[in-house]
Amino acid sequence: MTTPGQTAPAVIIGCSRRKTSTTVPIPALDLYQGGRIPELRSVLADQPDLRRRVWILSAEHGLIHGGTPLLPYDRRLDAARALELRPQVAHAAGRELAAGGPPREVLIVAEPLYLLALADLPGLLAPGLLHWVEDPVGGWPRAEQILTTWSQPCR
């Protein structure tokens, strides 16, 4: 249940190297074909409200909404790029929170390198709202369990 001043939960997931081959922009959540994004799409197939609360941390574009239309690109995240993205990520997260209020919970599924870009996020949220899954492969069962607890329609 969402308390006053809080919005539905949100998901932030790291991008992947594998992408759909397309010459027409498609939603970011559909573009990425690697990492844990296909599993996330599967879990969210019957949860359109939560699917609308997915954000992707892209090595090229920074923190973007899962519905943002994108074309394929080839850019890998390294430490320098993650630190370069940090202000953009904080700005995007702050803008989202200002528009909709803080989510009651945030699930982050991203390798440690991505966490450099997300370093300011905890300061933007109330304590205790973050679930960090730093190992997308080994930690996916934990992420899936959290998503399952959010299976009720988001309000």
Disulfide bonds with the S-S distance in Angstrom:
none
